[in-house]
Amino acid sequence: MAKMIPPPCSLATGVGGLPHTDPKQACDDVLALFPDFPYIPTLPNRALLEGIVFNDSEQLPGRVIREDRLLFDSTQDQTAAMEKVYMDFVEGDFAGYGLNKDYASAFMEMLTRNLPSACVLKCQVTGPVTFGMQVVDAEKRPIYYDNQLADVLSKMIALKARWCENAMKEQCGAKETLIVLNEPYLASLGSSVVPVDKDTVKAGWEDIASLVQGGLGVHCCSNTDWEFVMELNPAVISLDAYATAKEFLLYSNAVISYMERGGVVAWGIVPAEYKIFATETVDSLYEKYFEIRTQLCQKMPEKLFDAQSLITPSCGIRFADQEGSLAIMRAAAEISHRIRAEKNLPAC
């Protein structure tokens, strides 16, 4: 069963993708900037199979890749393949749901590193909502709208997440692990145009949380029903605080309650899009972060806010060159350093 992670005490880490195509360099850069709370990046610019959804699709029953699109073949009987996912889930047999260098070159590279001194090692897996809304069947209908396929999908992702955390512990020596579900499509909660059923979302989350043993978090870089998300009790909520902090703070009482029960907010205060980042400075971004802190700390202890916060870029960094991505990550690290030094925060 998934659990909360130790208080990160305003450390910095990254989110998802990097523009790198060399997995060794990507891992070197991450570990240099975020040694205490490293994350395993994805490298979508390296190959199609390393992009979101594709990188976690290898074990999807009925998977077809056609014209650079990921599809579900509903013209064939996929019963046997789907039943295997169900059986593996029931038995907790995650061995067949691993990653490899064709789908996750940076993950496989990071597994060669020894990281016992890191407080938490984090990786990202495509969430079932985003996965299921981007993959369509022969009728061009998202498979998430098929209740049985949505159920199978959450169980497949649960097995993949379990494999990932096990590999991080066994091969990297990680003391604590965090699997973050990449879920930009949670923005569809409450939408009348692209509706997503909350009961289906909750059932999928519970499937994954039942199999994961370390931390299980969620990243959504758009506005969503944050109160619903917090009620799922993720270990970490990762958001684009640069663009959506105002909306998130409308739920300030729920945010405080979430942090009081051990939840961590990863404040994505550094824009991941370089063109926007270039209009800011570390000082201006620090001020934006401190405004958020000041607003919440009118209702909660500063020590609790600082203990249950992480500093991150707003999303994965893809639309930048390598130097640009380093500048964005370095800004997150610098904001973290400032707040930790000013408030004399302990190691995690």
DOPA-178441 format. One record per residue (C-alpha): residue in three letters; x, y, z. Coordinates in nm, 2 decimals. Layout:
PT   r      u      v      w
PT ALA      X      Y      Z
...
***
This chain:
PT   r      u      v      w
PT MET   0.00   0.00   0.00
PT ALA   0.13   0.34  -0.10
PT LYS   0.25   0.57   0.18
PT MET   0.36   0.93   0.25
PT ILE   0.72   1.02   0.20
PT PRO   0.94   1.19   0.47
PT PRO   0.91   1.57   0.48
PT PRO   1.13   1.71   0.21
PT CYS   1.18   2.04   0.39
PT SER   1.17   2.26   0.07
PT LEU   1.43   2.06  -0.13
PT ALA   1.42   2.10  -0.51
PT THR   1.37   1.84  -0.77
PT GLY   1.26   1.81  -1.14
PT VAL   0.95   1.71  -1.33
PT GLY   0.94   1.46  -1.62
PT GLY   1.10   1.54  -1.95
PT LEU   1.43   1.69  -2.04
PT PRO   1.54   1.80  -2.40
PT HIS   1.85   1.58  -2.37
PT THR   1.91   1.29  -2.61
PT ASP   2.21   1.15  -2.42
PT PRO   2.07   0.96  -2.11
PT LYS   2.41   0.96  -1.93
PT GLN   2.44   1.34  -1.96
PT ALA   2.07   1.38  -1.85
PT CYS   2.13   1.17  -1.54
PT ASP   2.46   1.35  -1.46
PT ASP   2.28   1.69  -1.49
PT VAL   2.00   1.58  -1.26
PT LEU   2.23   1.44  -0.99
PT ALA   2.45   1.75  -1.00
PT LEU   2.16   1.98  -0.94
PT PHE   1.93   1.77  -0.72
PT PRO   2.15   1.53  -0.52
PT ASP   1.92   1.51  -0.22
PT PHE   1.60   1.45  -0.42
PT PRO   1.69   1.33  -0.76
PT TYR   1.44   1.24  -1.03
PT ILE   1.46   1.01  -1.33
PT PRO   1.39   1.22  -1.64
PT THR   1.22   1.10  -1.96
PT LEU   1.38   1.20  -2.29
PT PRO   1.09   1.25  -2.54
PT ASN   1.32   1.42  -2.80
PT ARG   1.53   1.10  -2.82
PT ALA   1.28   0.87  -2.99
PT LEU   0.90   0.83  -3.03
PT LEU   0.89   0.54  -2.78
PT GLU   1.03   0.77  -2.51
PT GLY   0.74   1.02  -2.53
PT ILE   0.45   1.04  -2.29
PT VAL   0.21   0.74  -2.31
PT PHE   0.44   0.56  -2.56
PT ASN   0.71   0.51  -2.30
PT ASP   0.47   0.31  -2.07
PT SER   0.28   0.13  -2.35
PT GLU   0.48  -0.18  -2.41
PT GLN   0.25  -0.42  -2.22
PT LEU  -0.08  -0.26  -2.33
PT PRO  -0.31  -0.54  -2.46
PT GLY  -0.40  -0.47  -2.83
PT ARG  -0.14  -0.21  -2.88
PT VAL  -0.08  -0.09  -3.23
PT ILE   0.16   0.19  -3.34
PT ARG   0.06   0.34  -3.67
PT GLU   0.18   0.66  -3.83
PT ASP   0.34   0.77  -3.50
PT ARG   0.01   0.72  -3.32
PT LEU  -0.06   0.48  -3.04
PT LEU  -0.39   0.28  -3.09
PT PHE  -0.59   0.00  -2.94
PT ASP  -0.69  -0.28  -3.18
PT SER  -1.05  -0.33  -3.09
PT THR  -1.11  -0.53  -3.41
PT GLN  -0.94  -0.83  -3.25
PT ASP  -1.03  -1.03  -2.94
PT GLN  -0.80  -0.90  -2.66
PT THR  -0.96  -1.11  -2.39
PT ALA  -0.66  -1.34  -2.32
PT ALA  -0.41  -1.05  -2.29
PT MET  -0.65  -0.85  -2.07
PT GLU  -0.70  -1.15  -1.84
PT LYS  -0.33  -1.19  -1.80
PT VAL  -0.30  -0.83  -1.67
PT TYR  -0.58  -0.90  -1.42
PT MET  -0.41  -1.22  -1.31
PT ASP  -0.07  -1.05  -1.27
PT PHE  -0.23  -0.77  -1.07
PT VAL  -0.41  -1.01  -0.84
PT GLU  -0.08  -1.20  -0.78
PT GLY   0.13  -0.89  -0.76
PT ASP   0.35  -1.03  -1.04
PT PHE   0.52  -0.72  -1.18
PT ALA   0.82  -0.89  -1.33
PT GLY   0.69  -0.87  -1.69
PT TYR   0.61  -0.49  -1.67
PT GLY   0.95  -0.35  -1.67
PT LEU   1.11  -0.08  -1.88
PT ASN   1.40  -0.11  -2.12
PT LYS   1.64   0.13  -2.30
PT ASP   1.41   0.16  -2.61
PT TYR   1.13   0.31  -2.40
PT ALA   1.32   0.47  -2.10
PT SER   1.69   0.52  -2.17
PT ALA   1.74   0.76  -1.88
PT PHE   1.56   0.52  -1.64
PT MET   1.79   0.24  -1.74
PT GLU   2.09   0.47  -1.71
PT MET   1.99   0.59  -1.36
PT LEU   1.97   0.22  -1.25
PT THR   2.35   0.20  -1.29
PT ARG   2.40   0.47  -1.03
PT ASN   2.43   0.41  -0.66
PT LEU   2.22   0.66  -0.47
PT PRO   2.19   0.55  -0.10
PT SER   2.25   0.90   0.02
PT ALA   1.95   1.05  -0.16
PT CYS   1.65   1.12   0.06
PT VAL   1.40   1.01  -0.21
PT LEU   1.44   0.89  -0.56
PT LYS   1.15   0.99  -0.79
PT CYS   1.03   0.87  -1.13
PT GLN   0.73   0.94  -1.35
PT VAL   0.48   0.70  -1.50
PT THR   0.19   0.80  -1.74
PT GLY  -0.13   0.81  -1.54
PT PRO  -0.43   0.61  -1.65
PT VAL  -0.65   0.91  -1.73
PT THR  -0.40   1.07  -1.96
PT PHE  -0.30   0.73  -2.11
PT GLY  -0.66   0.63  -2.17
PT MET  -0.77   0.96  -2.31
PT GLN  -0.48   0.97  -2.57
PT VAL  -0.52   0.61  -2.70
PT VAL  -0.82   0.54  -2.92
PT ASP  -0.99   0.23  -3.05
PT ALA  -1.10   0.15  -3.41
PT GLU  -1.40   0.38  -3.36
PT LYS  -1.16   0.66  -3.26
PT ARG  -1.30   0.66  -2.91
PT PRO  -1.06   0.70  -2.62
PT ILE  -1.02   0.37  -2.44
PT TYR  -1.07   0.54  -2.11
PT TYR  -1.44   0.56  -2.19
PT ASP  -1.46   0.18  -2.20
PT ASN  -1.50   0.08  -1.83
PT GLN  -1.33  -0.26  -1.88
PT LEU  -1.03  -0.11  -2.06
PT ALA  -1.00   0.17  -1.81
PT ASP  -0.99  -0.10  -1.54
PT VAL  -0.72  -0.30  -1.72
PT LEU  -0.52   0.01  -1.79
PT SER  -0.50   0.11  -1.42
PT LYS  -0.39  -0.24  -1.32
PT MET  -0.12  -0.24  -1.60
PT ILE   0.01   0.09  -1.48
PT ALA   0.00  -0.03  -1.12
PT LEU   0.23  -0.32  -1.22
PT LYS   0.46  -0.09  -1.40
PT ALA   0.48   0.15  -1.11
PT ARG   0.56  -0.14  -0.88
PT TRP   0.83  -0.26  -1.11
PT CYS   0.98   0.09  -1.12
PT GLU   1.00   0.14  -0.74
PT ASN   1.14  -0.21  -0.69
PT ALA   1.41  -0.14  -0.95
PT MET   1.50   0.19  -0.79
PT LYS   1.53   0.03  -0.45
PT GLU   1.72  -0.28  -0.55
PT GLN   1.96  -0.13  -0.81
PT CYS   2.01   0.23  -0.69
PT GLY   1.99   0.16  -0.32
PT ALA   1.72   0.43  -0.28
PT LYS   1.60   0.47   0.08
PT GLU   1.26   0.60  -0.03
PT THR   1.09   0.60  -0.37
PT LEU   0.83   0.82  -0.52
PT ILE   0.63   0.73  -0.83
PT VAL   0.45   1.03  -0.98
PT LEU   0.16   0.97  -1.22
PT ASN   0.18   1.22  -1.51
PT GLU  -0.19   1.33  -1.54
PT PRO  -0.24   1.65  -1.74
PT TYR  -0.58   1.51  -1.85
PT LEU  -0.70   1.56  -1.49
PT ALA  -0.78   1.90  -1.62
PT SER  -1.09   1.73  -1.78
PT LEU  -1.25   1.67  -1.44
PT GLY  -1.58   1.86  -1.45
PT SER  -1.55   1.93  -1.82
PT SER  -1.86   1.91  -2.03
PT VAL  -1.66   1.88  -2.35
PT VAL  -1.41   1.60  -2.26
PT PRO  -1.57   1.46  -1.94
PT VAL  -1.38   1.23  -1.70
PT ASP  -1.58   1.03  -1.45
PT LYS  -1.45   1.08  -1.09
PT ASP  -1.55   0.73  -0.98
PT THR  -1.34   0.58  -1.25
PT VAL  -1.04   0.81  -1.16
PT LYS  -1.07   0.71  -0.80
PT ALA  -1.09   0.34  -0.87
PT GLY  -0.79   0.36  -1.09
PT TRP  -0.59   0.55  -0.83
PT GLU  -0.69   0.29  -0.56
PT ASP  -0.57   0.01  -0.79
PT ILE  -0.23   0.17  -0.82
PT ALA  -0.20   0.27  -0.46
PT SER  -0.28  -0.08  -0.35
PT LEU   0.02  -0.22  -0.53
PT VAL   0.28   0.06  -0.48
PT GLN   0.47   0.03  -0.16
PT GLY   0.65   0.37  -0.15
PT GLY   0.52   0.71  -0.23
PT LEU   0.26   0.77  -0.50
PT GLY   0.21   1.12  -0.63
PT VAL   0.04   1.30  -0.91
PT HIS   0.14   1.58  -1.15
PT CYS  -0.11   1.79  -1.33
PT CYS   0.02   2.11  -1.50
PT SER  -0.33   2.25  -1.56
PT ASN  -0.61   2.36  -1.33
PT THR  -0.83   2.08  -1.20
PT ASP  -1.06   1.98  -0.91
PT TRP  -0.78   2.00  -0.66
PT GLU  -1.00   1.92  -0.36
PT PHE  -1.09   1.58  -0.53
PT VAL  -0.72   1.52  -0.60
PT MET  -0.62   1.59  -0.24
PT GLU  -0.90   1.35  -0.12
PT LEU  -0.71   1.07  -0.30
PT ASN  -0.43   1.13  -0.04
PT PRO  -0.13   1.13  -0.28
PT ALA   0.21   1.15  -0.12
PT VAL   0.29   1.45  -0.35
PT ILE   0.08   1.69  -0.56
PT SER   0.29   1.85  -0.83
PT LEU   0.14   2.15  -1.00
PT ASP   0.23   2.45  -1.22
PT ALA   0.24   2.70  -0.94
PT TYR   0.37   2.97  -1.17
PT ALA   0.05   2.97  -1.38
PT THR  -0.22   2.81  -1.15
PT ALA  -0.13   2.90  -0.79
PT LYS  -0.42   3.14  -0.77
PT GLU  -0.67   2.86  -0.85
PT PHE  -0.50   2.61  -0.63
PT LEU  -0.51   2.84  -0.33
PT LEU  -0.88   2.88  -0.36
PT TYR  -0.87   2.54  -0.19
PT SER  -0.64   2.67   0.09
PT ASN  -0.83   2.50   0.37
PT ALA  -0.81   2.17   0.19
PT VAL  -0.44   2.23   0.11
PT ILE  -0.36   2.29   0.47
PT SER  -0.55   1.98   0.58
PT TYR  -0.36   1.78   0.32
PT MET  -0.02   1.90   0.44
PT GLU  -0.12   1.84   0.80
PT ARG  -0.18   1.47   0.73
PT GLY   0.16   1.44   0.56
PT GLY   0.10   1.54   0.20
PT VAL   0.37   1.73   0.01
PT VAL   0.30   2.01  -0.24
PT ALA   0.56   2.03  -0.52
PT TRP   0.54   2.40  -0.61
PT GLY   0.62   2.43  -0.98
PT ILE   0.72   2.79  -0.95
PT VAL   0.99   2.79  -1.23
PT PRO   0.84   2.81  -1.58
PT ALA   0.94   2.50  -1.78
PT GLU   0.89   2.69  -2.11
PT TYR   1.22   2.87  -2.17
PT LYS   1.06   3.17  -2.35
PT ILE   0.86   3.25  -2.03
PT PHE   1.15   3.16  -1.80
PT ALA   1.37   3.41  -1.98
PT THR   1.14   3.69  -1.88
PT GLU   1.20   3.61  -1.51
PT THR   1.49   3.61  -1.27
PT VAL   1.56   3.39  -0.97
PT ASP   1.48   3.69  -0.76
PT SER   1.14   3.74  -0.92
PT LEU   1.05   3.37  -0.90
PT TYR   1.16   3.36  -0.54
PT GLU   0.92   3.66  -0.47
PT LYS   0.64   3.47  -0.64
PT TYR   0.71   3.17  -0.43
PT PHE   0.73   3.37  -0.11
PT GLU   0.39   3.53  -0.19
PT ILE   0.23   3.18  -0.20
PT ARG   0.41   3.09   0.12
PT THR   0.29   3.41   0.29
PT GLN  -0.07   3.36   0.19
PT LEU  -0.09   3.01   0.32
PT CYS   0.11   3.08   0.63
PT GLN  -0.16   3.33   0.74
PT LYS  -0.36   3.01   0.82
PT MET  -0.09   2.75   0.90
PT PRO   0.25   2.73   1.07
PT GLU   0.55   2.83   0.86
PT LYS   0.73   2.52   0.98
PT LEU   0.46   2.29   0.84
PT PHE   0.46   2.47   0.51
PT ASP   0.84   2.45   0.47
PT ALA   0.85   2.09   0.58
PT GLN   0.58   1.97   0.34
PT SER   0.70   2.16   0.03
PT LEU   0.92   2.09  -0.27
PT ILE   1.04   2.34  -0.53
PT THR   1.03   2.23  -0.89
PT PRO   0.99   2.35  -1.25
PT SER   0.63   2.39  -1.36
PT CYS   0.64   2.08  -1.58
PT GLY   0.87   1.87  -1.78
PT ILE   1.13   2.07  -1.98
PT ARG   1.12   1.98  -2.35
PT PHE   1.10   2.31  -2.55
PT ALA   1.45   2.43  -2.45
PT ASP   1.80   2.33  -2.54
PT GLN   2.02   2.16  -2.29
PT GLU   2.17   2.48  -2.15
PT GLY   1.82   2.62  -2.12
PT SER   1.70   2.32  -1.92
PT LEU   2.00   2.35  -1.69
PT ALA   1.91   2.72  -1.63
PT ILE   1.55   2.62  -1.54
PT MET   1.66   2.34  -1.30
PT ARG   1.93   2.56  -1.15
PT ALA   1.67   2.83  -1.07
PT ALA   1.46   2.57  -0.88
PT ALA   1.77   2.46  -0.69
PT GLU   1.86   2.82  -0.60
PT ILE   1.52   2.90  -0.47
PT SER   1.53   2.59  -0.26
PT HIS   1.88   2.68  -0.13
PT ARG   1.76   3.03  -0.03
PT ILE   1.45   2.93   0.16
PT ARG   1.63   2.64   0.33
PT ALA   1.92   2.88   0.44
PT GLU   1.69   3.16   0.55
PT LYS   1.47   2.93   0.75
PT ASN   1.75   2.70   0.87
PT LEU   1.57   2.39   0.75
PT PRO   1.70   2.05   0.85
PT ALA   1.80   1.78   0.61
PT CYS   1.52   1.56   0.50
***
